[in-house]
């Protein structure tokens, strides 16, 4: 069993839809949670990070963490074609000097006109 | 936000040659940088952790003599692919650990596409 599970998609939604992207994890030691967006042939771009259960909002993006269920989500409101990309969840145990990230496989999102 | 650059963005080389990729943190100091490799439509695979002033820590299965890492300053880490072969062709991405106060996040460079002929 992988430490982090993420549906690879592809997920196709019409423009303006609300998108829900999810990851589950098995290791309760994970404390910091991140969402990255990666366009084709580019490096990942940090969208959101959080370390506590609950919601964190930034513009059209909302990150949700439920540590009791080991489940994190990213919601995108009013989705745009420019949101078409691969979304990677990532998490870390907070090991101090070597905070390795454990990634999900990434979900490919396509927002259609 | 924190900006990380990589150079070159793409490189084509002949089999047997060595290729050096630079990773720079532009507006912050990074004591720790990471090197990843990514295959098409796959997630990132951590190759090594680079710490300023000390030897890099390689992940299991990554040849340290093949992939030389040097972190000579707080803003620069380099990855040298020695005696490159076609199977080394890949997308190489570096990241830098976020400045203090931004959690345990990493900021990524734009990646370097290596093609070995």
Interface residues (C-beta under 8 A of the other chain):
Chain A: X31 X32 X34 X36 X41 X42 X43 X44 X45 X46 X49 X51 X88 X92 X94 X97 X98 X99 X100 X101 X103 X104 X105 X106 X108
Chain B: X1 X4 X6 X31 X32 X34 X41 X42 X43 X44 X46 X49 X51 X57 X91 X93 X95 X97 X102 X103 X104 X105 X106 X107 X108 X109 X110 X111 X113
